[in-house]
Amino acid sequence: METFFLLMDGIGTALIPLNLALLIFGCLIGLFVGAMPGLGSVNGVAILIPITFIVPPTAAIIFLAAVYYGAMYGGAISSIMLGIPGASTAVATVFDGRPLAQKGDAITGLTAAAVGSFVGGTVSVILFTLFAPPLAKVALAFNAPETFALMVMAFATFVGLGGDDIPKTCFSILIGLVLSTIGLDLISGQPRLIFFGIPGFLHGVNFLVLAIGIYGIGEMLWTVEENALGGGKSMLSDATVTVARTFANLRELVSSWKTMVMGSVLGYFVGILPAAGATPGSLMSYGLAKQMSKDPDSFGKGNIEGVVAPEAANNAASTGSMLPMLTLGIPGSPTTAILLGGMVIWGLEPGPRLFTDHSEFVWGLIASLYAANLFAVIINIAFIPVFIHILKTPLTILAPIIFILCLIGGYAPTQDMHDVWLMLVFGIVGYLMRKLDYPLAPAVLAIVLGPLAEPALRQSLIIS
């Protein structure tokens, strides 16, 4: 009962006109930050931190949390419309969201992503409200061996992603694992797989460079080839957006509620583990949704559950990653690490005493997550006609724009031209893999989970 009254006080704090205005503004900015390839929530929140120094700390964290939430929603937009992941957390959304758009059904994909994100966010905030202290202790009990076991489970889940051709799937996973080991060795500090001594490989292969190369450049080359005889038509010439169709899509999504709840709980649990983050959660959720489905063969061809599962998981994980930040002072993701820095700057010390010493701040933030979730889904669905209108642009105009966005997205994370050239190579490799019918998803999974699995394995071996 005490929790309920504290939450009511928090809602009062979140509905203060300044806080509410910043919350809506943050959701709107976050939506477009998330949709821009290569930018993502980390860069968006980092760029906007200086703006928050002119408002009180509670208003500042509400604004930045809203940007974080909006970016999680926005990542699906470019994934579905253009086949370019807006951030690493939205890669799994490409697998089925992009085929939906290619079939002229982008409105279904965008609606599914918005609703899946809303359910994931809502379930995770409820879990956050009810079980914050005990879940923080569970997360802290996860050491290197448990983390490695979780990563192995993720790989096992994804063996089925390549369809019936298990050898090609395993080959794809192994290629991804090899790419994830490029750079400096964790323990000895010696360079590994630095091809011909090229300095650019010392910082490893950036995940977004691989994802944008394979799903942006590679997808564009494939689409251009497929449309070569079509006179350069738009990618979605027959799409229409009506209120009736939107409501029909919402009714259709009711049948996917089990997948959404599964993705939400899984994503939240993975999110609270320090250093895990939303990307592994969304990929694991997609793999489990495929294994649980009555029609697994339809995944990768435009199955709506392949959109709601990762979207529910990555939004749930974004809330979950705030739990260790607030209760233990340990950021659960790169974005919450930025938020943690902001809290320290504002004179708030994260940890167990934060809930007692600054209860107004904590419960105001928790209540704002409920509100941010609601406003983000409303804004997202309201902007669907704008997103669909972009897809009606002729391919002859859209293809160069996609290519430029890919170049910007490849350059932004490290600001190194080496990554731009590498992204172009990955684009050609992704195109050839698709031509030869090699699955792309397992390679992407491997390069995401490789940097998490390797240190966990080596730490476990040293401990043993």
Sine and cosine of phi, psi and omega as CSV:
sin_phi,cos_phi,sin_psi,cos_psi,sin_omega,cos_omega
0.00,0.00,-0.60,0.80,0.02,-1.00
-0.88,0.48,-0.63,0.78,0.03,-1.00
-0.87,0.50,-0.65,0.76,-0.01,-1.00
-0.88,0.47,-0.71,0.70,-0.01,-1.00
-0.92,0.40,-0.62,0.78,0.05,-1.00
-0.89,0.45,-0.63,0.77,0.02,-1.00
-0.91,0.41,-0.64,0.77,0.05,-1.00
-0.88,0.48,-0.66,0.75,0.08,-1.00
-0.88,0.48,-0.65,0.76,0.02,-1.00
-0.90,0.44,-0.64,0.77,0.03,-1.00
-0.89,0.45,-0.63,0.77,0.07,-1.00
-0.86,0.51,-0.65,0.76,0.04,-1.00
-0.91,0.40,-0.69,0.73,-0.04,-1.00
-0.92,0.40,-0.48,0.88,-0.06,-1.00
-1.00,0.00,0.06,1.00,0.15,-0.99
-0.85,0.52,0.72,-0.69,-0.12,-0.99
-0.75,0.67,-0.69,0.72,0.00,-1.00
-0.89,0.45,-0.73,0.68,-0.02,-1.00
-0.90,0.44,-0.66,0.76,-0.02,-1.00
-0.92,0.40,-0.66,0.75,0.01,-1.00
-0.90,0.44,-0.68,0.73,0.02,-1.00
-0.91,0.41,-0.57,0.82,0.00,-1.00
-0.90,0.43,-0.74,0.68,0.00,-1.00
-0.91,0.41,-0.68,0.73,0.01,-1.00
-0.89,0.46,-0.65,0.76,0.01,-1.00
-0.90,0.44,-0.67,0.74,0.03,-1.00
-0.88,0.48,-0.66,0.75,-0.03,-1.00
-0.92,0.40,-0.72,0.70,0.03,-1.00
-0.89,0.45,-0.71,0.71,-0.03,-1.00
-0.86,0.50,-0.60,0.80,0.00,-1.00
-0.85,0.53,-0.70,0.71,-0.03,-1.00
-0.99,0.17,-0.50,0.86,0.10,-1.00
-0.89,0.45,-0.69,0.72,-0.01,-1.00
-0.92,0.38,-0.53,0.85,-0.04,-1.00
-0.98,0.22,-0.31,0.95,-0.01,-1.00
-0.99,0.14,0.91,-0.42,-0.02,-1.00
-0.83,0.56,0.75,-0.67,0.07,-1.00
1.00,0.02,-0.26,0.97,-0.04,-1.00
-1.00,0.08,-0.94,0.33,0.11,-0.99
0.96,0.28,0.13,-0.99,-0.10,-0.99
-0.93,0.38,-0.54,0.84,-0.04,-1.00
-0.88,0.47,-0.80,0.60,0.00,-1.00
-0.91,0.41,-0.63,0.78,-0.01,-1.00
-0.87,0.49,-0.75,0.66,0.00,-1.00
-0.92,0.40,-0.66,0.75,-0.01,-1.00
-0.88,0.47,-0.67,0.74,-0.02,-1.00
-0.91,0.42,-0.58,0.81,-0.13,-0.99
-1.00,0.01,-0.14,0.99,-0.02,-1.00
-0.83,0.56,-0.70,0.71,-0.02,-1.00
-0.85,0.53,-0.49,0.87,-0.01,-1.00
-0.90,0.43,-0.49,0.87,-0.12,-0.99
-0.97,0.24,-0.14,0.99,-0.03,-1.00
-0.95,0.32,-0.20,0.98,-0.03,-1.00
-1.00,-0.05,-0.01,1.00,0.01,-1.00
-0.83,-0.56,0.28,-0.96,0.02,-1.00
-0.88,0.48,0.39,-0.92,-0.04,-1.00
-0.82,0.57,-0.66,0.75,-0.01,-1.00
-0.89,0.46,-0.71,0.71,0.02,-1.00
-0.90,0.45,-0.60,0.80,-0.03,-1.00
-0.91,0.42,-0.74,0.67,-0.04,-1.00
-0.94,0.35,-0.54,0.84,0.07,-1.00
-0.90,0.44,-0.68,0.73,0.01,-1.00
-0.89,0.45,-0.75,0.67,-0.04,-1.00
-0.93,0.37,-0.60,0.80,0.06,-1.00
-0.90,0.43,-0.59,0.81,0.04,-1.00
-0.92,0.40,-0.63,0.78,0.07,-1.00
-0.88,0.47,-0.68,0.73,0.02,-1.00
-0.86,0.50,-0.74,0.68,0.00,-1.00
-0.90,0.44,-0.73,0.68,-0.01,-1.00
-0.87,0.50,-0.62,0.79,0.01,-1.00
-0.92,0.40,-0.57,0.82,0.05,-1.00
-0.91,0.43,-0.61,0.79,0.08,-1.00
-0.93,0.37,-0.70,0.71,-0.13,-0.99
-0.92,0.38,-0.44,0.90,-0.03,-1.00
-0.85,0.53,-0.46,0.89,-0.03,-1.00
-0.96,0.27,-0.38,0.93,-0.13,-0.99
-0.90,0.44,-0.82,0.57,-0.01,-1.00
-0.95,0.32,-0.45,0.89,0.05,-1.00
-0.89,0.46,-0.70,0.72,-0.04,-1.00
-0.98,0.18,-0.70,0.71,-0.11,-0.99
-0.96,0.28,-0.69,0.73,-0.16,-0.99
-0.89,-0.45,-0.17,0.99,-0.07,-1.00
0.97,0.22,0.25,0.97,0.02,-1.00
-0.94,-0.35,0.90,-0.43,0.01,-1.00
-0.88,0.48,0.81,-0.58,0.05,-1.00
-0.91,0.41,-0.48,0.88,0.05,-1.00
-0.43,-0.90,0.19,-0.98,-0.03,-1.00
-0.88,0.48,-0.49,0.87,-0.02,-1.00
-0.93,0.38,-0.31,0.95,-0.08,-1.00
-0.97,-0.22,0.15,0.99,-0.04,-1.00
-0.89,0.46,-0.70,0.71,-0.04,-1.00
-0.90,0.44,-0.41,0.91,0.02,-1.00
-0.93,0.38,-0.45,0.89,0.00,-1.00
-0.89,0.45,-0.59,0.81,-0.17,-0.99
-0.81,0.59,-0.67,0.74,0.01,-1.00
-0.90,-0.44,-0.39,0.92,0.02,-1.00
-0.91,0.41,-0.67,0.75,-0.01,-1.00
-0.91,0.41,-0.72,0.69,0.07,-1.00
-0.86,0.52,-0.56,0.83,0.06,-1.00
-0.88,0.47,-0.69,0.72,0.01,-1.00
-0.90,0.43,-0.63,0.77,-0.01,-1.00
-0.92,0.39,-0.42,0.91,0.04,-1.00
-1.00,0.06,0.10,0.99,-0.02,-1.00
0.99,0.15,0.33,0.94,-0.08,-1.00
-0.85,-0.53,0.62,0.78,-0.03,-1.00
-0.89,0.45,-0.52,0.86,-0.01,-1.00
-0.87,0.49,-0.61,0.79,0.04,-1.00
-0.91,0.41,-0.70,0.72,0.01,-1.00
-0.89,0.46,-0.70,0.72,-0.02,-1.00
-0.93,0.38,-0.64,0.77,0.04,-1.00
-0.91,0.41,-0.69,0.73,0.01,-1.00
-0.88,0.47,-0.66,0.75,0.01,-1.00
-0.90,0.44,-0.68,0.74,-0.02,-1.00
-0.91,0.42,-0.72,0.69,-0.03,-1.00
-0.94,0.35,-0.67,0.74,0.05,-1.00
-0.86,0.51,-0.68,0.73,0.04,-1.00
-0.89,0.46,-0.65,0.76,-0.01,-1.00
-0.90,0.44,-0.72,0.69,0.01,-1.00
-0.89,0.45,-0.71,0.70,0.02,-1.00
-0.86,0.51,-0.71,0.71,0.01,-1.00
-0.90,0.43,-0.67,0.74,-0.04,-1.00
-0.92,0.40,-0.75,0.67,0.01,-1.00
-0.86,0.51,-0.68,0.73,-0.06,-1.00
-0.93,0.37,-0.59,0.80,0.01,-1.00
-0.94,0.35,-0.59,0.81,0.07,-1.00
-0.89,0.45,-0.71,0.70,0.05,-1.00
-0.88,0.47,-0.64,0.77,0.03,-1.00
-0.86,0.52,-0.73,0.68,-0.06,-1.00
-0.89,0.45,-0.67,0.74,-0.14,-0.99
-1.00,0.08,-0.57,0.82,-0.21,-0.98
-0.80,-0.61,0.51,0.86,-0.08,-1.00
-0.85,0.52,-0.84,0.54,-0.08,-1.00
-0.88,0.47,-0.76,0.65,-0.02,-1.00
-0.90,0.44,-0.59,0.80,0.00,-1.00
-0.93,0.38,-0.54,0.84,0.05,-1.00
-0.89,0.45,-0.62,0.78,0.03,-1.00
-0.93,0.38,-0.62,0.78,0.04,-1.00
-0.89,0.46,-0.70,0.72,-0.01,-1.00
-0.88,0.47,-0.62,0.79,-0.03,-1.00
-0.93,0.36,-0.44,0.90,0.00,-1.00
-0.97,0.25,-0.21,0.98,0.02,-1.00
-0.98,0.18,0.96,-0.29,0.04,-1.00
-0.98,-0.22,-0.22,-0.98,-0.07,-1.00
-0.84,0.54,-0.73,0.68,-0.02,-1.00
-0.87,0.50,-0.67,0.74,-0.01,-1.00
-0.92,0.39,-0.63,0.78,0.02,-1.00
-0.89,0.46,-0.68,0.74,0.00,-1.00
-0.91,0.42,-0.64,0.77,0.04,-1.00
-0.87,0.48,-0.62,0.78,0.04,-1.00
-0.90,0.44,-0.65,0.76,0.01,-1.00
-0.92,0.40,-0.64,0.77,0.04,-1.00
-0.89,0.46,-0.65,0.76,0.04,-1.00
-0.88,0.48,-0.63,0.78,0.02,-1.00
-0.89,0.46,-0.70,0.71,0.03,-1.00
-0.89,0.46,-0.67,0.74,0.00,-1.00
-0.89,0.45,-0.62,0.78,0.02,-1.00
-0.89,0.46,-0.56,0.83,-0.14,-0.99
-1.00,-0.04,0.00,1.00,0.03,-1.00
-0.87,0.49,-0.53,0.85,-0.01,-1.00
-0.98,0.18,-0.06,1.00,-0.06,-1.00
-0.93,0.37,-0.41,0.91,-0.04,-1.00
-1.00,0.06,0.18,0.98,-0.02,-1.00
0.99,0.15,-0.57,-0.82,-0.07,-1.00
-0.99,0.12,-0.25,0.97,-0.07,-1.00
-1.00,0.06,0.99,0.13,-0.07,-1.00
-0.89,0.45,-0.67,0.74,0.02,-1.00
-0.84,0.54,-0.67,0.74,0.02,-1.00
-0.91,0.41,-0.60,0.80,0.03,-1.00
-0.90,0.43,-0.73,0.68,0.01,-1.00
-0.89,0.47,-0.64,0.77,0.04,-1.00
-0.88,0.48,-0.67,0.74,0.01,-1.00
-0.89,0.46,-0.68,0.73,0.03,-1.00
-0.89,0.46,-0.69,0.72,-0.04,-1.00
-0.91,0.42,-0.62,0.78,0.07,-1.00
-0.87,0.49,-0.69,0.72,0.03,-1.00
-0.89,0.46,-0.65,0.76,0.01,-1.00
-0.91,0.42,-0.64,0.77,0.04,-1.00
-0.88,0.47,-0.71,0.70,0.00,-1.00
-0.89,0.46,-0.55,0.84,-0.03,-1.00
-0.95,0.31,-0.28,0.96,-0.02,-1.00
-1.00,-0.05,-0.08,1.00,0.01,-1.00
-0.91,0.42,0.69,-0.72,0.02,-1.00
0.78,-0.62,-0.50,-0.87,-0.02,-1.00
-1.00,-0.05,0.68,-0.74,0.03,-1.00
-0.90,0.44,0.64,-0.77,-0.09,-1.00
-0.90,0.44,-0.61,0.79,-0.14,-0.99
-0.99,-0.17,-0.76,0.65,-0.06,-1.00
-0.99,0.12,-0.37,0.93,-0.05,-1.00
0.98,0.22,0.09,1.00,0.01,-1.00
-0.98,0.19,0.58,-0.81,0.03,-1.00
-0.93,0.36,0.61,-0.79,0.00,-1.00
-0.81,-0.58,0.70,-0.72,0.08,-1.00
0.79,0.62,0.64,0.77,0.06,-1.00
-1.00,0.09,1.00,0.00,-0.13,-0.99
-0.85,0.53,0.87,-0.49,0.03,-1.00
0.84,0.55,0.39,0.92,0.04,-1.00
0.94,0.35,0.40,0.91,-0.02,-1.00
-0.94,0.34,0.86,-0.52,-0.09,-1.00
-0.87,0.50,-0.51,0.86,-0.05,-1.00
-0.87,0.50,-0.39,0.92,-0.01,-1.00
-0.99,0.16,-0.16,0.99,-0.04,-1.00
-0.89,0.45,-0.54,0.84,0.02,-1.00
-1.00,0.02,0.17,0.99,0.04,-1.00
0.99,0.15,-0.05,-1.00,0.03,-1.00
-0.99,-0.11,0.90,-0.43,0.02,-1.00
-0.92,0.40,0.73,-0.69,-0.08,-1.00
-0.86,0.51,-0.68,0.74,-0.03,-1.00
-0.90,0.44,-0.52,0.86,0.04,-1.00
-0.89,0.46,-0.70,0.72,0.03,-1.00
-0.91,0.41,-0.74,0.67,-0.08,-1.00
-0.90,0.43,-0.71,0.70,-0.01,-1.00
-0.93,0.36,-0.59,0.80,0.04,-1.00
-0.89,0.46,-0.77,0.64,-0.06,-1.00
-0.94,0.33,-0.75,0.67,-0.11,-0.99
-1.00,-0.03,-0.32,0.95,0.05,-1.00
-1.00,-0.07,-0.93,0.37,-0.02,-1.00
-0.90,0.44,-0.76,0.65,-0.03,-1.00
-0.87,0.49,-0.69,0.73,0.01,-1.00
-0.91,0.42,-0.63,0.78,0.00,-1.00
-0.90,0.43,-0.69,0.72,0.01,-1.00
-0.88,0.48,-0.66,0.75,0.01,-1.00
-0.90,0.44,-0.70,0.71,-0.03,-1.00
-0.91,0.41,-0.67,0.75,0.02,-1.00
-0.87,0.49,-0.67,0.74,0.02,-1.00
-0.90,0.43,-0.68,0.73,-0.03,-1.00
-0.91,0.42,-0.53,0.85,-0.05,-1.00
-0.99,-0.11,0.11,0.99,-0.08,-1.00
-0.86,0.51,-0.55,0.84,-0.02,-1.00
-1.00,-0.08,0.02,1.00,-0.07,-1.00
-0.99,-0.12,0.17,0.99,0.07,-1.00
0.95,0.31,0.39,0.92,0.06,-1.00
0.93,0.37,0.63,0.78,0.02,-1.00
-0.94,0.34,0.23,-0.97,0.04,-1.00
-0.94,0.34,0.27,-0.96,-0.03,-1.00
-0.98,0.19,-0.14,0.99,-0.09,-1.00
-0.47,-0.88,0.79,0.62,-0.15,-0.99
-0.92,0.40,-0.43,0.90,-0.09,-1.00
-0.97,-0.23,0.23,0.97,-0.05,-1.00
-0.98,0.21,0.72,-0.70,0.09,-1.00
-0.77,-0.63,0.61,-0.79,-0.01,-1.00
-0.90,-0.44,0.88,-0.47,0.07,-1.00
-0.75,-0.66,0.38,-0.93,0.03,-1.00
-0.88,0.47,-0.65,0.76,-0.01,-1.00
-0.88,0.48,-0.66,0.75,-0.02,-1.00
-0.93,0.37,-0.60,0.80,0.02,-1.00
-0.89,0.46,-0.70,0.71,0.02,-1.00
-0.92,0.39,-0.57,0.82,0.06,-1.00
-0.89,0.46,-0.65,0.76,0.05,-1.00
-0.90,0.43,-0.63,0.77,0.01,-1.00
-0.90,0.44,-0.65,0.76,0.04,-1.00
-0.91,0.42,-0.61,0.80,0.01,-1.00
-0.90,0.43,-0.52,0.86,-0.05,-1.00
-0.95,0.30,-0.29,0.96,-0.01,-1.00
-0.85,0.52,-0.57,0.82,-0.02,-1.00
-0.93,0.37,-0.24,0.97,-0.02,-1.00
-0.99,-0.13,0.27,0.96,-0.12,-0.99
-0.89,0.46,-0.56,0.83,0.01,-1.00
-0.90,0.43,-0.67,0.74,0.02,-1.00
-0.90,0.44,-0.64,0.77,0.00,-1.00
-0.91,0.42,-0.70,0.72,-0.01,-1.00
-0.91,0.40,-0.67,0.74,0.04,-1.00
-0.86,0.51,-0.74,0.67,0.00,-1.00
-0.89,0.46,-0.60,0.80,-0.02,-1.00
-0.91,0.41,-0.75,0.67,-0.04,-1.00
-0.92,0.39,-0.70,0.71,0.01,-1.00
-0.89,0.46,-0.73,0.68,-0.01,-1.00
-0.88,0.48,-0.66,0.75,0.00,-1.00
-0.90,0.44,-0.69,0.72,-0.02,-1.00
-0.91,0.42,-0.68,0.74,0.03,-1.00
-0.92,0.39,-0.58,0.81,-0.02,-1.00
-0.90,0.44,-0.56,0.83,-0.04,-1.00
-0.98,0.22,-0.22,0.98,0.03,-1.00
-0.97,0.26,0.83,-0.55,-0.01,-1.00
-0.83,0.56,0.75,-0.66,0.08,-1.00
0.97,0.25,0.04,1.00,0.04,-1.00
-0.99,0.14,-0.89,0.46,0.08,-1.00
1.00,0.09,-0.03,-1.00,-0.15,-0.99
-0.98,0.17,-0.46,0.89,-0.09,-1.00
-0.90,0.44,-0.79,0.62,0.06,-1.00
-0.87,0.50,-0.61,0.79,0.00,-1.00
-0.87,0.49,-0.70,0.72,-0.03,-1.00
-0.93,0.38,-0.63,0.78,0.01,-1.00
-0.93,0.37,-0.67,0.75,0.02,-1.00
-0.91,0.41,-0.63,0.78,0.01,-1.00
-0.89,0.45,-0.66,0.75,0.04,-1.00
-0.88,0.47,-0.72,0.70,-0.01,-1.00
-0.88,0.47,-0.67,0.74,0.01,-1.00
-0.93,0.38,-0.62,0.79,0.02,-1.00
-0.88,0.47,-0.62,0.78,0.02,-1.00
-0.92,0.38,-0.67,0.74,-0.02,-1.00
-0.93,0.37,-0.53,0.85,-0.02,-1.00
-0.99,0.13,-0.28,0.96,-0.11,-0.99
-0.94,0.33,0.52,-0.86,0.09,-1.00
-0.97,0.23,-0.29,0.96,-0.02,-1.00
-0.74,-0.67,0.92,0.38,-0.07,-1.00
-0.89,0.45,-0.42,0.91,-0.02,-1.00
-0.92,0.40,-0.37,0.93,-0.02,-1.00
-0.98,0.19,-0.21,0.98,0.03,-1.00
-0.93,0.36,0.66,-0.75,-0.08,-1.00
1.00,0.01,-0.07,1.00,-0.01,-1.00
-0.86,-0.51,0.15,0.99,0.03,-1.00
0.93,-0.37,0.55,0.83,0.06,-1.00
-0.99,0.16,0.78,-0.63,-0.08,-1.00
-0.90,0.43,-0.49,0.87,0.03,-1.00
-0.93,0.36,-0.41,0.91,0.07,-1.00
-0.95,0.31,-0.18,0.98,0.08,-1.00
-0.99,-0.14,-0.72,0.70,-0.09,-1.00
-0.94,0.34,-0.54,0.84,-0.05,-1.00
-0.89,0.46,-0.82,0.57,0.00,-1.00
-0.93,0.37,-0.53,0.85,-0.01,-1.00
-0.94,0.35,-0.65,0.76,0.07,-1.00
-0.89,0.46,-0.66,0.75,-0.05,-1.00
-0.93,0.38,-0.70,0.71,-0.08,-1.00
-0.94,0.33,-0.51,0.86,0.07,-1.00
-0.95,0.30,-0.62,0.78,0.06,-1.00
-0.90,0.44,-0.64,0.77,0.00,-1.00
-0.91,0.41,-0.57,0.82,0.00,-1.00
-0.90,0.43,-0.59,0.81,0.08,-1.00
-0.96,0.29,-0.68,0.73,0.00,-1.00
-0.85,0.52,-0.59,0.81,-0.04,-1.00
-0.93,0.37,-0.30,0.95,0.05,-1.00
-0.97,0.22,-0.37,0.93,-0.06,-1.00
-0.89,0.46,-0.82,0.57,0.03,-1.00
-0.90,0.43,-0.45,0.90,0.03,-1.00
-0.91,0.41,-0.71,0.70,-0.06,-1.00
-0.98,0.21,-0.66,0.75,-0.12,-0.99
-1.00,0.05,-0.48,0.88,-0.09,-1.00
-0.85,-0.53,-0.22,0.98,-0.09,-1.00
0.97,0.25,0.34,0.94,0.01,-1.00
-0.92,-0.39,0.91,-0.42,0.00,-1.00
-0.92,0.38,0.68,-0.73,-0.02,-1.00
-1.00,-0.03,-0.09,1.00,0.00,-1.00
-0.36,-0.93,0.25,-0.97,0.04,-1.00
-0.85,0.53,-0.61,0.79,-0.02,-1.00
-0.93,0.37,-0.66,0.75,0.03,-1.00
-0.94,0.35,-0.38,0.93,0.12,-0.99
-0.91,0.41,-0.63,0.78,0.07,-1.00
-0.91,0.41,-0.69,0.73,0.02,-1.00
-0.89,0.46,-0.62,0.79,0.03,-1.00
-0.88,0.48,-0.70,0.72,0.06,-1.00
-0.86,0.50,-0.65,0.76,0.03,-1.00
-0.89,0.45,-0.66,0.75,0.01,-1.00
-0.89,0.46,-0.65,0.76,0.03,-1.00
-0.90,0.45,-0.66,0.75,0.03,-1.00
-0.88,0.48,-0.61,0.79,-0.01,-1.00
-0.99,0.16,0.05,1.00,0.06,-1.00
0.99,0.11,0.31,0.95,0.03,-1.00
-0.96,-0.26,0.83,-0.56,-0.04,-1.00
-0.99,-0.14,0.94,-0.35,0.01,-1.00
-0.90,0.43,0.52,-0.85,0.00,-1.00
0.51,-0.86,-0.04,-1.00,-0.06,-1.00
-0.85,0.53,-0.52,0.85,-0.06,-1.00
-0.98,0.18,-0.18,0.98,-0.03,-1.00
-0.87,0.49,-0.60,0.80,-0.03,-1.00
-0.93,0.37,-0.42,0.91,0.01,-1.00
-0.99,-0.14,-0.66,0.75,-0.06,-1.00
-0.97,0.23,-0.52,0.86,-0.05,-1.00
-0.72,-0.69,0.80,0.60,-0.08,-1.00
-0.90,0.45,-0.56,0.83,0.01,-1.00
-0.88,0.47,-0.67,0.75,0.01,-1.00
-0.90,0.43,-0.75,0.66,-0.08,-1.00
-0.90,0.45,-0.75,0.66,-0.07,-1.00
-0.96,0.27,-0.44,0.90,0.13,-0.99
-0.91,0.42,-0.64,0.77,0.04,-1.00
-0.91,0.41,-0.72,0.69,-0.02,-1.00
-0.88,0.47,-0.70,0.71,0.01,-1.00
-0.90,0.44,-0.58,0.81,-0.01,-1.00
-0.92,0.39,-0.45,0.89,0.03,-1.00
-0.92,0.40,-0.60,0.80,0.09,-1.00
-0.87,0.49,-0.75,0.66,-0.04,-1.00
-0.92,0.40,-0.67,0.75,-0.01,-1.00
-0.88,0.47,-0.62,0.79,0.02,-1.00
-0.88,0.48,-0.69,0.72,-0.02,-1.00
-0.92,0.39,-0.75,0.67,-0.03,-1.00
-0.92,0.39,-0.58,0.82,-0.01,-1.00
-0.90,0.44,-0.67,0.74,-0.01,-1.00
-0.94,0.35,-0.59,0.80,0.03,-1.00
-0.90,0.43,-0.73,0.69,-0.01,-1.00
-0.89,0.45,-0.67,0.74,-0.04,-1.00
-0.88,0.47,-0.75,0.67,-0.01,-1.00
-0.92,0.38,-0.59,0.81,0.01,-1.00
-0.90,0.44,-0.51,0.86,-0.05,-1.00
-1.00,0.01,-0.02,1.00,-0.01,-1.00
-0.81,0.59,-0.69,0.72,0.03,-1.00
-0.84,0.54,-0.58,0.81,0.03,-1.00
-0.91,0.41,-0.70,0.71,-0.01,-1.00
-0.90,0.44,-0.66,0.75,0.01,-1.00
-0.90,0.43,-0.62,0.79,0.00,-1.00
-0.87,0.48,-0.58,0.82,0.03,-1.00
-0.89,0.46,-0.65,0.76,-0.03,-1.00
-0.94,0.35,-0.28,0.96,0.02,-1.00
-0.99,0.17,-0.10,1.00,0.06,-1.00
-0.90,0.43,0.69,-0.73,0.02,-1.00
-0.83,0.56,0.57,-0.82,-0.06,-1.00
-0.87,0.50,-0.51,0.86,0.00,-1.00
-0.90,0.44,-0.43,0.90,0.05,-1.00
-1.00,-0.06,-0.65,0.76,-0.10,-0.99
-0.94,0.34,-0.61,0.79,-0.06,-1.00
-0.86,0.52,-0.74,0.67,0.05,-1.00
-0.89,0.46,-0.57,0.82,0.01,-1.00
-0.91,0.42,-0.69,0.72,0.04,-1.00
-0.87,0.50,-0.69,0.73,-0.02,-1.00
-0.87,0.49,-0.69,0.73,0.01,-1.00
-0.91,0.42,-0.68,0.74,0.04,-1.00
-0.87,0.49,-0.62,0.78,0.04,-1.00
-0.89,0.46,-0.68,0.73,0.00,-1.00
-0.89,0.46,-0.68,0.73,0.02,-1.00
-0.90,0.43,-0.70,0.71,0.00,-1.00
-0.90,0.44,-0.57,0.82,0.03,-1.00
-0.96,0.28,-0.51,0.86,-0.05,-1.00
-0.99,0.10,-0.55,0.84,-0.15,-0.99
-0.86,0.51,-0.71,0.71,-0.11,-0.99
-0.87,0.49,-0.68,0.73,-0.07,-1.00
-0.89,-0.46,-0.19,0.98,-0.05,-1.00
0.80,0.60,0.74,0.68,-0.03,-1.00
-0.77,-0.64,0.83,-0.56,-0.02,-1.00
-0.89,0.45,-0.40,0.92,0.07,-1.00
-0.82,0.57,-0.65,0.76,-0.03,-1.00
-0.94,0.35,-0.52,0.85,0.03,-1.00
-0.91,0.41,-0.72,0.70,0.04,-1.00
-0.90,0.44,-0.63,0.77,0.01,-1.00
-0.90,0.44,-0.64,0.77,0.01,-1.00
-0.89,0.46,-0.65,0.76,0.03,-1.00
-0.89,0.45,-0.64,0.77,0.05,-1.00
-0.89,0.45,-0.71,0.70,0.02,-1.00
-0.88,0.47,-0.57,0.82,0.03,-1.00
-0.88,0.48,-0.71,0.71,0.02,-1.00
-0.92,0.39,-0.67,0.74,0.03,-1.00
-0.89,0.46,-0.68,0.73,0.03,-1.00
-0.88,0.48,-0.65,0.76,0.04,-1.00
-0.90,0.44,-0.69,0.72,-0.01,-1.00
-0.93,0.37,-0.62,0.78,0.03,-1.00
-0.88,0.47,-0.63,0.78,0.02,-1.00
-0.93,0.38,-0.63,0.78,0.02,-1.00
-0.90,0.44,-0.59,0.81,-0.04,-1.00
-1.00,-0.01,0.07,1.00,0.06,-1.00
0.91,0.41,0.64,0.77,0.14,-0.99
-1.00,-0.09,0.71,-0.70,-0.01,-1.00
-0.94,0.35,0.69,-0.72,-0.03,-1.00
-1.00,0.00,-0.56,0.83,-0.10,-0.99
-0.84,0.55,-0.70,0.71,-0.01,-1.00
-0.88,0.47,-0.57,0.82,0.03,-1.00
-0.92,0.39,-0.65,0.76,0.03,-1.00
-0.91,0.42,-0.69,0.72,0.05,-1.00
-0.84,0.54,-0.70,0.71,-0.08,-1.00
-0.90,0.43,-0.64,0.77,-0.03,-1.00
-0.97,0.25,-0.35,0.94,0.10,-1.00
-0.98,0.22,-0.74,0.67,-0.12,-0.99
-1.00,0.08,-0.34,0.94,0.01,-1.00
-0.81,0.59,-0.79,0.62,0.01,-1.00
-0.90,0.43,-0.31,0.95,0.08,-1.00
-1.00,0.02,-0.62,0.78,-0.07,-1.00
-0.96,0.29,-0.64,0.77,-0.09,-1.00
-0.89,0.45,-0.78,0.62,0.02,-1.00
-0.89,0.46,-0.56,0.83,0.02,-1.00
-0.91,0.43,-0.66,0.75,0.03,-1.00
-0.91,0.42,-0.72,0.69,-0.08,-1.00
-0.94,0.34,-0.60,0.80,0.09,-1.00
-0.90,0.43,-0.63,0.77,0.01,-1.00
-0.89,0.45,-0.66,0.75,0.00,-1.00
-0.91,0.41,-0.65,0.76,0.01,-1.00
-0.91,0.41,-0.67,0.74,0.02,-1.00
-0.88,0.48,-0.64,0.77,-0.08,-1.00
-0.95,0.30,0.00,0.00,0.00,0.00
